[in-house]
Amino acid sequence: MSERHIIKAGQGSGRDVFEYAVLRVVPRVERGECINAGVLVYCRGQAYVGARTHLDEARLLALDPAADVAGVRAALRAVEGVCAGGEAAGQAARDDAGRRFRWLIAPRSTIVQPGPVHTGLTTDPAAEADRLLDLLVR
């Protein structure tokens, strides 16, 4: 690891550590095929958790012509609701941003699944979510 990748206390240029995971749609779990359909971003330093989603219906139906597109859209909206907090988050409404993120990235064997968690540095986690959506999903 080179010296330039090590950030010491007070040298972060106002950037905070953030974590992110890609949301994948796995229409037929037994086949293991998936498409990326969103990103989850969490930044503890800014108490931020957010999701950005984009479902490419044509790609989904190419993997499984019988896929429940409406159900997948509903699942993606539910993830966005948990991130937003408030009434849309249901039982998670009272949880802080970190707990909601950890709950959303927990492994599950449903059609919409989180990928592995990665980290980075950002000054604007909402803009980072938009950037990651464009980079990894669209």
C-alpha positions in Angstrom: 0.0 0.0 0.0 1.5 3.3 -1.0 1.7 6.3 1.4 -0.8 8.3 -0.7 -3.6 5.9 0.2 -3.2 6.3 3.9 -5.3 9.1 5.4 -4.3 10.3 8.8 -6.5 11.9 11.3 -7.2 15.5 10.4 -6.1 15.0 6.7 -9.4 13.8 5.2 -10.0 17.1 3.4 -13.5 17.2 4.9 -14.4 13.8 3.5 -16.2 11.1 5.4 -16.0 7.4 5.1 -19.0 5.8 3.4 -20.1 2.3 2.7 -22.1 1.0 -0.2 -23.7 -2.1 -1.6 -25.2 -2.9 -5.0 -28.8 -4.2 -5.0 -29.1 -7.2 -7.3 -32.2 -8.8 -8.8 -31.9 -12.5 -9.0 -35.1 -13.7 -10.7 -34.3 -17.4 -10.6 -32.1 -18.1 -7.6 -31.3 -21.6 -8.8 -29.6 -20.2 -11.9 -27.6 -17.5 -10.0 -28.0 -14.9 -12.8 -28.6 -11.3 -11.7 -28.8 -7.7 -12.8 -27.8 -4.7 -10.8 -30.9 -2.6 -9.9 -29.8 -0.2 -7.3 -27.3 1.0 -4.7 -27.4 1.5 -0.9 -25.1 4.2 0.6 -24.4 4.8 4.3 -22.3 7.5 5.8 -22.0 7.4 9.5 -20.3 10.8 9.7 -23.3 12.5 8.1 -25.9 10.1 9.6 -27.0 9.4 6.0 -28.5 6.3 4.5 -30.0 6.3 1.0 -30.9 4.1 -1.9 -31.1 4.8 -5.6 -32.8 2.3 -7.8 -33.2 1.7 -11.6 -34.9 -1.4 -12.9 -34.1 -2.3 -16.5 -37.2 -4.3 -17.4 -35.8 -5.6 -20.7 -32.7 -7.1 -19.0 -34.8 -8.6 -16.2 -37.2 -10.2 -18.7 -34.2 -11.5 -20.7 -33.1 -13.5 -17.7 -36.6 -14.7 -16.8 -39.6 -13.9 -19.2 -41.9 -14.8 -16.3 -40.3 -12.4 -13.8 -42.7 -10.5 -11.5 -41.7 -7.0 -12.6 -44.3 -5.3 -10.4 -43.1 -7.3 -7.4 -39.5 -6.4 -8.0 -40.4 -2.7 -8.3 -42.3 -3.0 -5.0 -39.3 -4.6 -3.3 -37.0 -1.8 -4.6 -39.5 0.9 -3.4 -39.6 -0.8 0.0 -35.8 -0.5 0.2 -36.0 3.2 -0.6 -38.7 3.6 2.0 -36.5 2.0 4.7 -33.7 4.4 3.8 -35.9 7.4 3.9 -37.1 6.6 7.4 -40.4 7.9 8.7 -43.6 6.0 8.1 -42.3 4.6 4.9 -39.7 2.6 6.9 -42.3 0.6 8.9 -40.8 -1.0 12.0 -37.3 0.4 11.1 -38.6 4.0 11.4 -37.2 4.4 14.9 -33.8 2.9 14.0 -30.8 5.1 13.2 -29.3 5.3 9.7 -26.6 2.7 10.6 -29.1 0.1 11.9 -31.3 0.5 8.8 -28.3 0.1 6.5 -27.1 -3.0 8.4 -30.6 -4.5 8.2 -30.8 -3.8 4.4 -27.4 -5.4 3.6 -28.0 -8.6 5.6 -27.8 -11.6 3.3 -31.2 -12.9 2.2 -32.4 -15.4 -0.4 -35.1 -13.3 -2.0 -35.2 -11.9 -5.5 -33.7 -8.6 -4.5 -30.4 -9.2 -2.7 -27.6 -6.9 -1.5 -24.1 -7.5 -2.8 -20.9 -7.1 -0.7 -20.2 -3.9 1.1 -17.5 -1.6 -0.2 -16.1 1.7 1.2 -14.9 5.0 0.1 -14.5 8.7 1.0 -17.0 11.4 0.2 -18.1 14.9 1.0 -21.6 14.3 -0.3 -23.1 10.9 0.2 -26.3 11.7 -1.7 -24.3 12.7 -4.7 -22.2 9.5 -4.2 -25.4 7.4 -4.4 -26.3 9.1 -7.7 -22.7 8.6 -9.1 -22.7 4.9 -8.1 -26.1 4.3 -9.6 -24.8 5.7 -12.9 -21.6 3.8 -12.7 -22.8 0.4 -11.5 -26.5 0.1 -12.5 -27.4 2.2 -15.6 
